[in-house]
Amino acid sequence: MHIFAYPNLLVLTSTLSVQGQLRRLFTASLSFSLKPGEAGLVLPEQDGWTACLASLEEGLSPDLGVPKLQAEWLMAGSACAPRGTAVQGLPVEVAVGSLRRSFIVGAERRGAGVLSAAQAPFAEMPLDWKHAYGGEGFAENPRGMGFSRQAGAGTLPLVRELGAASVLAEPLLHPACPSAMHPDARDYSRLGTFDQAWLLRRWPGPPDDFDWSCFNLAQPAQRQAAPFTGTERLAVTNMHPDYAQIEGRLPGLRLRLFLDYGTPGVPPGARPRPRPTRSGSSPTSS
């Protein structure tokens, strides 16, 4: 197979079996800037992937764009104090369209009491699963902090949902993290039944009772039933040391895929390739 794509557009392909029928999947990845003055600027493919991989927590990989029951957004990054400063605590907010999440990172003070884990002032703190609520023996997030099987022995985590309980009491505390669910915490029972019937009828695809929501890796607050339009407003607060508030929009590019099964005497890629269009515009004929 030959894949011809425009510069800076990464196209991934894979095969998925659905009810015994093979399906070819194509996923396009595009990186663009949110930096003020550069909002919407398409970045070189290598720059985007380098930044993505550097931001991911250990054990996580980029979203490969498999079919999902719900649209979702994922975020990898850190809470950042203004450059040259350090803080005890910081609110962080991320909004994609109508989906919005708010976090408190570090210590939250009420009166004279510090209601989260003690730590020195920080300039940057990852919004990852290690700093969210959880710990050894806590199935929803075994990598986290704060959980203890001994009553009163735990501490509040350093990353919490803004407005969540400020007392250490179950079930008031839950892990809050904007990145993809960590493999250590995924419910693999939803993958279905791998028995002799699966081996004879469905292998190498998923079983008939496979739960397709397994492909959704964001927490429910970051999902919606309707697909994204590609022009959603974006807003990020306190995740860059030089820009406390970053706003922009998805670039509104519409992906069009053309399959050519081959024409005798015509080399692959010899035909003219149509240009991508902006979301909402009418596709041109090819």
C-alpha positions in Angstrom: 0.0 0.0 0.0 1.3 3.5 -0.9 0.1 6.4 1.2 0.5 9.9 -0.1 -0.3 12.7 2.3 0.3 16.4 2.5 3.3 17.6 4.4 2.9 17.7 8.2 -0.1 15.3 8.0 0.6 11.9 9.5 -1.6 9.1 8.3 -1.8 5.9 10.2 -3.4 2.7 9.0 -4.5 -0.5 10.7 -6.9 -3.3 10.4 -9.8 -4.1 12.8 -12.1 -7.1 12.8 -15.8 -6.3 13.5 -18.2 -9.2 13.8 -15.9 -11.3 11.7 -15.6 -8.6 9.0 -12.2 -7.0 8.4 -12.2 -3.2 8.4 -9.3 -0.9 7.3 -8.8 2.1 9.6 -7.2 5.3 8.6 -6.3 7.9 11.2 -4.8 11.4 10.4 -2.8 13.3 12.9 -2.2 17.1 12.6 -0.3 19.3 15.1 -1.0 23.1 15.4 0.0 25.9 17.7 -2.1 27.5 20.4 0.6 30.1 21.2 -0.7 33.7 21.1 0.1 35.1 17.7 0.5 31.6 16.2 -2.9 30.2 17.0 -3.9 27.6 14.3 -0.5 27.5 12.8 0.1 24.0 11.5 3.4 22.6 13.0 5.9 20.3 11.4 4.9 16.7 12.0 8.1 15.9 13.9 7.7 18.9 16.2 4.2 17.9 17.1 5.1 14.3 17.9 8.2 15.3 19.9 6.1 17.6 22.1 3.4 15.0 22.5 5.8 12.2 23.5 7.7 14.5 25.9 4.4 15.4 27.7 3.0 11.9 28.2 3.2 10.2 31.5 5.4 7.0 31.6 3.4 4.0 30.3 1.0 6.1 28.2 1.1 6.4 24.4 -0.5 8.8 21.9 -4.1 8.2 20.9 -4.1 6.1 17.8 -7.6 7.1 16.7 -9.4 3.8 16.9 -13.2 3.9 16.6 -14.9 5.3 19.7 -18.5 5.3 20.9 -18.1 8.9 22.1 -16.0 11.9 21.0 -13.4 12.9 23.7 -10.5 15.1 24.3 -7.2 14.2 26.1 -4.7 16.6 27.7 -1.1 15.9 28.7 0.8 18.7 30.4 1.6 20.5 33.7 0.3 23.2 35.9 2.7 26.1 35.6 3.3 29.1 37.8 4.3 32.4 36.2 7.9 32.2 35.0 10.4 32.8 37.7 7.9 32.2 40.5 6.8 29.3 42.7 3.4 28.7 44.3 1.8 26.5 46.9 -1.4 25.9 44.8 -2.8 26.7 41.4 -6.2 26.4 39.7 -6.1 24.9 36.2 -8.9 24.8 33.7 -9.2 23.2 30.2 -12.2 23.8 27.9 -12.9 22.2 24.5 -16.2 23.4 23.1 -18.8 22.8 25.8 -16.7 20.3 27.7 -14.9 21.9 30.6 -12.8 20.6 33.5 -11.3 22.5 36.5 -8.6 21.2 38.8 -6.8 22.4 41.9 -3.1 21.6 41.9 -0.9 21.6 45.0 -2.1 22.7 48.4 -5.5 24.2 49.0 -5.7 26.5 52.0 -8.8 27.2 54.0 -8.1 29.3 57.1 -5.0 28.1 58.8 -5.3 24.5 57.5 -3.5 23.0 54.6 -5.8 20.4 53.2 -3.6 18.5 50.8 -0.2 16.8 50.8 2.6 18.9 52.2 5.1 20.0 49.6 7.5 22.8 48.8 6.3 25.6 46.5 6.4 24.5 42.9 7.0 26.1 39.5 5.6 23.2 37.5 3.6 20.1 38.5 2.3 17.4 36.1 -1.4 16.8 35.8 -0.9 13.0 35.8 -2.1 9.9 37.5 0.8 9.8 40.0 -0.4 13.1 41.6 -4.2 12.2 41.4 -6.0 10.3 44.1 -5.2 6.6 44.4 -2.4 4.3 45.4 -1.5 0.7 45.9 -4.7 -1.4 46.3 -6.9 1.3 44.7 -8.1 -0.3 41.4 -9.2 3.0 39.8 -5.7 4.5 40.0 -3.1 2.3 41.6 -0.3 4.8 40.6 -1.8 7.6 42.6 -1.4 9.1 46.0 -3.6 9.6 49.1 -5.3 6.2 49.4 -4.5 4.1 52.4 -6.2 1.0 53.7 -5.6 2.3 57.2 -8.3 4.9 58.3 -6.8 8.4 58.7 -3.4 7.4 57.3 -3.7 8.9 53.8 -3.3 12.4 52.5 -5.2 14.4 50.0 -3.7 14.2 46.5 -1.9 17.1 44.7 -4.2 17.1 41.7 -7.9 17.1 42.4 -11.1 18.2 40.7 -11.9 21.8 41.7 -14.8 21.7 44.1 -14.2 18.1 45.2 -14.3 17.2 48.8 -11.5 18.7 51.0 -11.7 16.0 53.6 -10.2 12.5 53.3 -13.4 10.5 53.2 -14.5 7.8 50.8 -16.4 7.9 48.5 -15.9 11.7 48.2 -12.5 11.4 46.6 -11.9 10.2 43.1 -9.0 10.3 40.7 -9.1 13.4 38.5 -6.7 13.5 35.5 -7.1 15.0 32.0 -4.9 12.5 30.3 -5.7 9.0 29.0 -6.6 6.3 31.4 -3.4 4.5 32.5 -3.1 0.8 31.4 -2.7 -0.1 35.1 -6.2 1.0 35.8 -8.2 -0.2 32.8 -11.0 -2.7 33.3 -9.9 -5.5 31.1 -13.0 -7.6 31.9 -14.8 -5.4 29.3 -12.7 -6.9 26.6 -15.1 -9.8 26.5 -14.9 -13.6 26.6 -11.9 -15.3 25.1 -13.0 -18.9 24.9 -13.1 -21.7 22.4 -16.1 -20.2 20.6 -14.2 -16.9 20.1 -11.1 -18.8 18.9 -13.2 -20.6 16.3 -15.5 -17.8 15.1 -13.9 -14.4 15.8 -10.1 -14.7 16.2 -8.1 -12.5 15.7 -10.9 -9.9 16.2 -12.6 -9.1 19.5 -15.3 -11.4 21.0 -19.0 -10.8 20.4 -19.4 -9.4 23.9 -16.6 -6.9 23.5 -17.5 -3.5 25.1 -16.6 -0.9 22.5 -16.4 1.8 25.1 -13.0 0.3 26.0 -11.6 2.6 23.2 -12.7 5.7 25.1 -9.8 6.6 27.4 -10.8 9.9 28.8 -12.8 10.4 32.0 -16.5 10.9 31.4 -16.3 14.7 31.9 -14.2 14.9 28.7 -16.6 13.0 26.5 -19.7 13.8 24.4 -22.1 11.8 22.3 -21.9 14.1 19.3 -18.8 14.2 17.1 -16.6 17.3 17.4 -17.2 19.8 14.5 -13.5 20.6 14.2 -14.0 24.3 15.0 -14.5 24.1 18.8 -13.2 26.9 21.0 -10.2 26.0 23.2 -9.2 27.6 26.4 -6.4 26.6 28.8 -5.6 28.3 32.1 -2.3 28.1 34.0 -0.6 25.4 31.9 2.2 27.6 30.4 4.8 29.7 32.4 4.5 32.7 30.0 0.8 32.6 29.2 -1.7 32.2 32.1 -4.6 32.2 29.6 -4.4 30.6 26.2 -7.4 30.7 23.8 -8.0 29.6 20.3 -10.0 27.2 18.1 -9.5 23.9 16.4 -8.3 24.8 12.9 -11.5 23.7 11.1 -9.7 21.4 8.6 -11.8 18.6 7.0 -10.0 15.4 6.2 -10.8 13.8 2.9 -9.5 10.4 2.0 -9.3 9.1 -1.5 -8.7 5.4 -2.2 -7.3 4.3 -5.5 -7.3 0.6 -6.2 -4.8 1.1 -9.0 -5.0 1.8 -12.7 -3.0 -0.3 -15.2 -0.2 1.8 -16.6 -0.6 4.7 -14.1 2.2 4.8 -11.4 1.0 5.2 -7.8 0.7 8.9 -6.9 0.8 10.1 -10.5 -2.8 11.4 -10.3 -3.3 14.9 -9.0 -4.2 15.1 -5.3 -7.0 17.4 -4.1 -6.3 19.9 -1.4 -7.8 19.7 2.1 -10.8 22.0 2.8 -11.9 24.0 5.7 -14.7 22.5 7.8 -18.0 23.8 6.6 -16.8 24.4 3.1 -18.0 22.4 0.1 -15.6 19.7 -1.1 -14.2 20.2 -4.6 -14.6 17.4 -7.1 -11.6 15.3 -7.9 
